[in-house]
């Protein structure tokens, strides 16, 4: 190094055992061809020279692990550099590069890529902005990516370029995948402004930019017309632009922990917004436009600077939850003082519209309830009961009369001390929650003039679930000591509503005997949110031989207990046991000879026993979230199977016998470790939906082209899929099937037409692997072929017609590999419209 050399002597090629060569800080403009003889070289440093061209012959130095080319005058790096598969560090900083080689993502061992101080400005990923290829983000071993001092770079944005490489790589991955998933999460990436590429992604439905350092939201955010969810928490925002209200499909906005002083005045344009969460800001007033949002149900402004509420809240009929604190309201009204420690709670919209005074009174009531054990919420027209009320664990009396409640929430079961509930004149009350029976201290329930009384229903239909009735057969004696005003009459007297009650119990309210016979279905509603340690005891009180459907979500049923129960469930057609403690399938299940649906989601099953495959009536086999590592070959015996779902297991491969399921139309294998789909899938001619998300599949079988009925195909979170190419995978399912069907049909027609498919050299190489020995007519015209034809094309000795017109070849090499005893050369017809720099001719060209 540092010898002012202008040319490296050719004799350097004799150093065949040399492992490190450092010729940095010289005046060389080119490297001699003899340098390619240094096949043992692992480190080559030619930085700080005057190189203007990199000799492609370097591709022979396959032992290289480190190549330093920084501080030269290079304008391009040849694509052939990707043949250096052992390369771990590549430094091309401070050159004149306008783009990085497209082949770099194929260098799977590369760990460090340094490209700072260049002029990168191309658009390799078709973002519409200068950037680098998104494929860099998917390189498995890449740790460091330095793109600093590329001032025109916009993908990734300059905010990230100056930060960590992990953020850059994650950005490239997430932005690309958002095209398919419609979800983009850029949390905690030190972004100071929203990247321009994000503002152009009008297909995104969900956007999260929380935990950054955003100072403003650009007006161009209005271009995200498909956005339904926007998260801007934990930034440094001061205001939201009025143009943000032009996102007409937005349903939820989160912008907590910022410095926002006001919401947009034109927020009434958000006609679909249902939730606005803006805690920990500096908002002093709620704009009138909020009151005109037709679907707004929740507004959370806790820990802001509110001093008043708009009078227009009276017209906001959809709002059911409003949260804020009154600290600044009290400061604005010195005559009013609140108890210490009571500054915030959930304020129902029905109370908020009554004004600040009523809001403050509600705070007092909530505070006093802790000492008086009573709470009066009479006459507010409440549509839902606030969760803050359900946290008053000491409450014994609760007055909810004169409201518009349709139900009492399940959280009310926390009020274990409750003795009296008044629900008079709750005209919309329809049912109690299933778990209300655990309030064992409840003595009095009053429901005058509600929808549950006999005035509205000749036969009272209180919706206690069958499981509760079976546990409490004499519910009116064991559960309630007094149930007043169940039966009565309502009429008008002197223009006033009068209620006349008989003050007696109506035994129609709760039947004395619970009858579930004949049983055809025993389904426990998952809304009950309870775990059954065993089968519910009420089931065993009846003859179960006619039971056909059993659905038990959540519990502690074991395999042993299931085996005991199976002996009585011989006529079962649907067996659904979700989130239980089953670790194997007992042999007693074989007695269910009529079983059609078998679902054991969320258990610990490790294998599928052989007797399952003798249940020929089975149509749906669903074993989601278990520990299954192998699908036996006997799966092909279930010829009536229509649905096969084995998501969240440990499968590595599928047996060829899966192709013996002629009626299968729904196949889901998400979240496994499957590396290959068998070719026998071509026999699943009825298949309509297939999903292999989050596996390890790198290519689809060509036989996929035979599935002409396929309507849905999902394959997200797999490694880089080589066949079909990504530009095809991003299209509709019909295009994917058409692509594979063309290769599939080539086996019969010997002709393959891929005109105008945007094919690149890497994709063409994968196609040739499938048809090299059968294709005689190949049309690959009007594609994106630029860097010569694949070497494997020379193996297609049966090829009689090749159409490569309307491409942009710079180099074309058609030299064939002919052995000594090879047959005479064939006449090959080639239609080409290319620009050639080098052409090796070894055929008769017509």
C-alpha positions, 0 to 999 in steps of 0.5 A, a space after each residue: 500500500 501507499 506506493 503510488 503504483 499505477 499498475 499491478 504487475 501481472 506476475 502477482 498471479 503467481 502468488 497462488 498461496 497468498 491469502 491477503 493482498 493489500 494494494 490500497 492507497 495507490 494510483 491504479 485504474 484497473 486490475 490485471 487479469 492475472 489476479 484471478 489466479 489467486 484462488 486462495 485469496 480471502 482478503 483483497 483491499 484495493 481501496 483508495 485507488 482510482 479504479 474506474 472499472 472492476 474486472 468481472 474476472 474477479 468472480 473466479 476468486 471464490 475464496 474471498 471473504 472480504 473485498 474492500 473497494 471504497 474510495 475509488 471512481 467506480 460507476 458500477 459493480 458487475 452483477 457477476 459479483 454474486 458468484 462470490 458466495 463466500 463473501 462476508 464483507 463488501 465495501 464500496 463506499 465513496 465511489 460514484 455508484 448510482 445503484 447497487 447490483 441487483 444480484 447482491 441479495 443472492 450473496 447469502 453469506 454477506 454480513 457487512 455491506 458498506 455503500 456510504 458516500 455514493 450517488 444511489 438514486 435508482 428505484 429497484 423496488 418500484 417504489 416511485 422513489 430513489 432507493 435500494 432493493 427491498 430484497 436486502 432486508 431479506 438477506 439472512 446473514 446481513 448485519 450491517 448496511 451503511 448507506 450514509 451520505 447518499 443525499 438523494 436516497 428516500 428508501 430507506 429515509 435519511 432518518 434511518 440511514 443515519 441510525 442502526 442497520 437493524 432499523 434499515 433492514 426492518 424498514 425494507 422488509 416491513 414496507 415491502 410486506 405491507 403491500 400484501 398484508 395491508 398492515 405497516 408497523 414502524 414502531 420505535 425506529 427514531 423516525 423524525 418524519 413520516 417517510 415519503 414511501 409510506 405516504 404513497 402506500 394507499 393500499 395500507 389499512 393499518 399504520 402504526 408509527 408510535 414510539 418515534 420522534 415525529 414532530 408533525 404529520 404532513 398534509 399528504 397523509 390524506 392520500 392514505 384513503 384506505 387507512 382504517 387504523 392510525 397509531 401515533 402514540 408516544 411522539 412529539 406531535 403538536 397538532 394534527 393537520 386538518 387534511 388528516 380528516 380527509 381519510 374517509 375510511 378511518 375508524 380508529 385514531 390513537 395519538 396519546 402521549 404527545 404535545 397536541 393542543 387541539 383536535 382538527 376542527 373539521 373532524 366531523 369529516 371522519 364519518 366512520 371513526 368509532 374511537 379516538 384515544 388521545 390521553 396525555 396531551 395538552 388539549 384544552 377544548 373539544 371541537 364542536 365537530 366531534 359532536 357531529 361524528 355519527 359513529 363515534 362511540 369512545 373518546 378518551 381525553 384523560 390527562 389533558 387540560 380540558 376546562 369545558 365541554 361543548 354544549 353540542 354533546 347533546 346531539 352526540 347520540 352514538 357516544 357511549 364512553 367518554 374519559 377525561 379528568 376535571 383537574 383544570 375544570 375545577 381550577 376554572 371554577 374555584 367555588 367547586 372542589 373535589 376530594 383528594 385523589 379523585 381527579 379522573 374516572 370514566 364519564 358516560 356521554 349521557 352524564 357529560 351532556 348534562 354539563 360540568 356541574 353534573 360531571 363533578 357531582 358524578 365524581 363525588 358519587 363515585 368517591 362517596 360510594 367507597 364509604 357509603 357502599 351505595 351508588 345512585 345512577 338513576 335517570 341518566 339514560 345510560 346505554 352501558 354500565 361503566 367499568 369503573 362502577 364494576 370496580 367498586 368491590 364494597 358496593 352493596 346497593 346499586 340503583 340503575 333505574 330509568 336507564 337504557 341498559 340492554 344487559 349487565 356486563 360480565 365485569 359486574 360479577 366483581 361486586 361480590 358484596 352486592 345485595 340490592 339492584 334496582 332496574 326499574 323502568 329499564 325498558 330495553 333490558 333483555 338479559 343478564 350475563 351468564 355468570 351473574 349467578 355467582 353473586 350469592 349475596 344478592 337478596 333483592 332484584 327489582 325490575 319494574 316496567 322492564 322488557 322482562 316483565 309480563 306487561 311486555 311478554 305474556 310468558 316471561 323469558 328471563 335468559 338464564 342459561 341452562 347450565 345455571 338452571 341445572 345448578 339451581 333447580 329452585 332458583 327463586 328460593 335459593 338464589 333470590 329471597 325477594 323478587 318484587 313486581 314481576 307481574 302487574 299492570 300499567 295504565 294511565 290515571 289523570 294523565 300519569 303513568 301508574 304501575 300496579 303490582 301484585 307483589 308476588 313471585 311469578 313461578 313462570 319466571 324460573 321453571 321448577 324442573 329443567 328439561 333438556 330432553 330429547 338432547 340433540 345438542 349440548 353447546 356451552 356458549 363461549 360467552 360464559 367465559 368459564 372453564 369447566 374442570 370436567 364435563 358439566 354435571 348436568 349433561 350426565 343427568 340425561 340419556 346421552 346416546 342421542 347426543 350428536 353435537 358437543 362443543 366445550 370451549 375452555 376447561 381442564 378435560 383430560 384425555 383419560 376423562 374424554 375416554 370415559 365419556 366417549 363410551 356414552 357418546 356413540 352417536 356423536 357427529 360433531 365433537 369440538 373441545 377447545 383449550 382443554 388438557 388433552 395430550 392424546 386421542 383415546 382409542 374410545 373415540 373409535 366408537 363414534 362411527 358417525 363422527 363427521 367433525 373432529 376439532 381439538 384446537 388448543 391442546 397438547 396432542 403430539 400425534 394422530 393415532 391410526 384409528 382416526 384414519 378408519 373413521 371414513 365418515 370424517 369430513 373435517 379434521 381440525 387440530 389447530 395449536 397442538 404439538 403434531 410433528 408428523 402427518 401419517 401416510 394413512 391420511 389418504 384413507 379419509 376419502 370423504 375429508 373436505 377440510 384439513 386444518 393443522 395450523 400452529 403445529 410442528 410439521 416438516 413435510 406432508 406425505 404424498 398420500 395427501 393427494 388421495 383426498 379427492 373431496 378436499 377443498 380447504 387445506 390450511 397448514 399455517 405456522 409450521 416448518 414445512 419445506 416442500 409441498 408434494 407433487 401429488 397435490 395435483 390430484 386435489 382437483 376440488 381444492 378451493 382454498 390453500 394456505 401455507 403462511 409462515 413455513 419454510 417453502 422456497 418454491 411451489 410444485 409445478 403440479 400446482 398448475 393442475 388445481 384449476 378450482 383454486 380460489 384462495 392461495 396464501 403463502 406469507 412469511 415464507 423464505 424468498 420464493 423462487 418459483 413462481 416469482 414475486 411479481 406473479 405471487 403479488 397478483 391474483 390467484 388466477 394469475 399464479 395458477 396460470 403461470 404454473 399451469 403453463 409449465 405444467 402443460 409444457 410436459 404434454 405440448 413441449 411448448 412454453 409461452 411466457 411472453 410479457 411476464 416481467 421475467 428476470 434471469 433468476 426466474 428463468 433459471 428456475 423455469 428451465 430446471 423444470 422443462 429443460 429435457 422436454 421443451 422444444 419451443 420456448 417463447 420468453 419475449 418482452 420480459 426483463 432479461 438483461 444480463 445474458 441467458 442462463 447457462 442451463 439453457 445450453 442443456 436444452 438440446 431438444 430446443 428447436 425454437 427460441 424467441 427472446 425478442 423485445 428484451 434488453 440483452 447487453 451480452 448474449 452467449 449461446 455457446 453450447 457444450 457439445 461432447 465428442 460423440 455429440 450428434 450434428 448441430 441442430 438448426 436453431 431459429 432465434 428471433 432477437 432484437 437486442 443490443 450486443 456487446 459480446 456474441 459467441 456464435 457456435 450454432 447455425 443462426 437463421 
